[in-house]
Amino acid sequence: MEVCTICNSDLKKINKYVYKCKKCLFLKSNLKSGYGREVEGIDELRRKNFKQIIKVIKSINISEQFKILEIGSGGGLFIEECKESKIDISGSEADNEQVSLLKKKFSNIFQISLPLEKVDNIEFNKYDFIVFNDVFEHLENLDKVISQLKFFLNENGKILINLPSSGGIIFKFANLLNIFGIGNIYDRLWQKDLSSPHLSYFNHYNLKLLFKKHGYDLIYNNYLKTVNNTGNYKRLNSTVKNKLVCFVMSFFVHIFFYLQKIFPKDIIFHIYSKEK
C-alpha cells in the first residue's frame, strides 16, 4: 500500500493512474514525468496573473533590491514581465533545447532539473524568491525538491507557488463527469498523454501541510484567474481537435469567466517563508 507524501496516510487507487489520500485528500498520479510545452491561447491570461504576482512580491519585500529565480520558465513570459518591472530575475529550464531557446532571448538562464542529482561541492547562487509558475505539480519526489530549495534561498528567502487546485470548481466538475464515465476533461486536467502530465494535485490545506512539514510558514494566500474572456477557442483547440466541441466548450468557458468569482477557486497562489 502506497502512503501519502504529505501525511503518511494510505493512498487509495481511484482509477488507472490516480491515487487519493484518505486523510488530507492529496492526489498523486503514476503518469510518466516529462518536459512541458506552452499551451496556446493563454498568454494574455498568464500576463495578467504574472502582473498580479509581481505586485504582491513588491508589496511584501522590504527592500527595493531583490532577486528572483523562476523554476521552469517555459517561453519566458514571467521573465519578460519582471524585466518590464525592473526586477532582477534568473530563469531556468530542465531541457537542453528549452534552455537554449531561453538563452537566445534572455541573460541569466540556467539549466536546473529538480530534484538535483548532485549537491556536494556546488556553489549555488542565492535568491530572495523562488517562483514556481504552474510547475510544482509536474515534479517528482516533492520532499526532496523542497529540502533542496534551501540551497537557492537567501536567509529570509521565500517560495512562491501557483498551481491548479483539486478544490476548484473545474476539477470538481471534471471529477463528477469522470465518475459517470466521461473522462476527457478529467484526463485533460491531469494533462494525460501530453508531454508533461501532472504528477500531483493539491488543495489549499494539503499544500500548506506539505510545506509546514519542511518548516515553512504560509505568509500569503490568494488565488489567480483561471480563464480569460478571449482566446479560449485557441486554448482548447490545442488539445481538443473537434472544432464543434471546441466551439461549444469555448462558449461555456466564456460564460464561466463572468461566474468564476462566485465559485470555488481553481488556481492556488501561495507564498512560504522559513519558520523563525
N, C-alpha and C positions, 0 to 999 in steps of 0.2 A: 504494500500500500504506500503510495506516494504521500508526502506530507507537505504542508504549506510552508513556503519560504518565509512567510511573514509571522505566523503564529504557531507553527508546528502542529496544527490540527490535520486531520485526514483530508485528503483530496478525493472527491468523488468524480468519476468519469461521467460526463453528461452527454457526450456524443463521440464521434470517431476521433476528434482531435482536441477537445476541450475538457479540462478538469476544473472543478469548483471546490473551494474551501468551504467546509460545512459551518465554520465559525465566523471568519471575517469576510467571506464571500469573494475573496481573491480568485481571479480566473487565470488559468495557465493553459497554453496550447502546446502540443507536441509538433507544431509545424517547424519546418527547417528554416533557420535564420539565413538572411542574405542581405545584399546591399540594396538600398532603396532606389526609387526613381521619383521624379517630380510628378505630381498629379496635375493634370491640365485643368484650367478654368478656375483656379482658386488664388491666383496671385494677388488680386485686389483684396480679397478677404484676409489673406495672410499678412499683407502690408498693414492693413488696419489693425489687426491683432498685434503685430510687432510694434507699431507706434504706441499702443496701449502698454505693452510690456516695457518699452523704453521709458515711458512716462513714470511707471511705477518704480523702475530701477533708480531713476534720478531722484524720486521722492524719498526713498529710504536710504540713499547713500549720503553719508555725512561729508564726504569730500568731493570736490569738483573733479578730481582726477581719479579715475578708476579704470580697471582693465577687465575685459570680458573674454572668456573662452567659450565659443559655441561648439558643442559636440554634435557632429552630423549637420554640416551647413548646407547640404543639397546644392541648389543652384545659386545660393548666396544672397537671397532676399533680405535676411536679417542683417547680414553684414552691410549691405547697401543702406538699410535704414539707420544702422548705428553710425556709419560713416557720415551720413547726412546730418546726424545729430552731434557730430564731432566727438564720438566715443571711440576710445582705443579698444579695438576688438581683434581677436585672432579667431580664425575659422579652422575647421578640421573635417576630415572625412576618413573613412577606413579603406576605401577602394582606391587603387592606384590611378585609375582613369579619372575618377571624380576629383581626386586631389590635383591632378594635372590641369583639369579644366578650371578649377578654382584659382590655381596659381596664375593662370593667364589673365584673370580679372582682378585679383587682389594680392596684396602682400600679407605676410604673417599667416600663412596657411600651413597646417601640419597634418601629417598622417597619424591618426590616433584611432586605434581599434580597442574598444573596451569589451571585456576586461583585458588589461595589459598582460602580456605573456611574461615580460621581464620588468622588474622594477629596481633591481640591485644595480648600484654603481651608475645610476642615471640621475642627471641634474635636471629637475623639472622647472619650467617657467611657472611663476605664481600669478594667480589672478584673484580679483575681488568677487567675480561672479562666474560660475559655470552654468551655461544655459543649455537645456535640452528642449528643443522645439519639435514636438512630435517624433521623438527619437527613443526615449527611455523604454517605451513599451515594446521596442524591437530588439532589446538587448537580452543576452543570456547571462546567467549567473549574477543576478542582481546584488546579492550580498557582497560578492567580490568587487563588483563595479563600485558600489557605494563606499566600500572600505578603501578603494584606491583613489577616490576623488580628493582625499586629503593631500595627495602629492601635488595637486594643481592649485590648491587653495591657499591664499594668504591667511594669516591668523584669524581675522574676522571675516573670512570669505563666506559667500552664500551660494546656495544651489537653487537654480530656478528651473522649474519643470512645468511644461504644459503637455497634456495628453488627453485622449478620449476617455470618457467616463462610462463605466458599466452602470452607473446610476442615472444616466441621462435618458431622456425620453426616446431618442433614436435607438439606442441599444435595447431599451425595454421593449419597444415596438418590434424591432427585428427579432428579438428573442421570442416574443409571443408568436410571431409568424413561423419561426423555426420549429416551435413546439407543435404547430399544426401542419408541419411538413413543407412549409415554404421557406427554404433556407438560403435563397440567393442573397438577400440583403444581409443576413447574419454572416454569411461567408465573406461578403464584401467588406463588412466592418472589421473582420479579422484579417483582411487582405489575403485570404486563402488563394493559393495558386498564383499569387503575384511574386515579384522578385524579393520583396522584404515583408513577410507577413508579421502580424502582431504575435508576440510570444506571451504577452500579459495584458490583462485588462484590470484596471483599478477603479475603486470609488474613492471619495474623499477620505473616508475613515481608514481604509486599509493602506492607502499610500502614506498617510500620516503615520500610521503604526509602523510601517517598514522603516521609515527614516528615524523614528523615535528609537527603534531597536538599535540603531547605529549611533545614537547620541546627538541627533539633530532635532531642533525645535521648529515647528511650523510658525513662521513670523508673518506670513501674508497668505491669504486665501481668497481666491476670486475665481471667476470663470471667463472664458473667451467666447466670442461668437462662433457659431457652428456653420452657418450658411450666410451667403450674401444674397442680395436681390437680383444679381446679374451673374452671368457666366455658368449657371448651373447645368445647362444642357451639355456644354463642352466638358464639364467636370464628369458628368455621368457617362457621357459617350466614350470617355477614355477607357472604361471597363465594361459598360453595357452597350453592345453594338446594335441592338434592335432600336431603330430610330423612333418607332411609335412608343415603345416602352420608355425610352429616354424623354420623349416629349411629355408623356403623362407624368412621369416622375418629376421632371423639372417644374411642371405646373404646381404640383403639391409642395415641392421644396420652396417655391416662391411664396406660397401661402404660409408655409411654416416659418419663413423669415419674419413675418409680422406677428407670429404667435409665440416665437421662441422665448420671449421674456417671461411668459407665464408658466412654461413647462420646466420640469427638472432639467438642469443644465448639462450640456454634453461634453464640454471641454474644461477639464480641471486646470487651474493656474495656481501653483503653489511656489512659495519661496521658503527655503530652510536655512537655518543658521546653527552652527555648532553650539551645543549647550555649554553654558558658562560653569 
